[in-house]
Amino acid sequence: MCIICQTKDIKELEGLNKLNCTGCTKLTVIPNIKGIKELDCSCCYNLTVIPKINGLEELDCSYCSKLTVIPNIKGLKILYCYD
């Protein structure tokens, strides 16, 4: 289980620069966490939604087969999205 699923108050994660949720099967929606620059949610097979996260520079959503909503990728420097 990843830190997002374990955290009761998502504000506790604000200010992190990098967040790795790789392989979390319980994660269905990434909350909008202020300050995240790098987000790795690869292999989160039940993930369906990633919101627009201001300041996000790097996103890895590889192998998220149920993903239907992704943010506007304008501003991203690196995007990984393998299927």
Buried (B, 14 or more C-beta within 10 A) or exposed (E): EBEBEEEEEEEEBEEBEEBBBEBBEEBEEBBBBEBBBBBBBBBBEBBBBBBEBEEBBBBBBBBBEEBEEBBEEEEEEEBEBEE
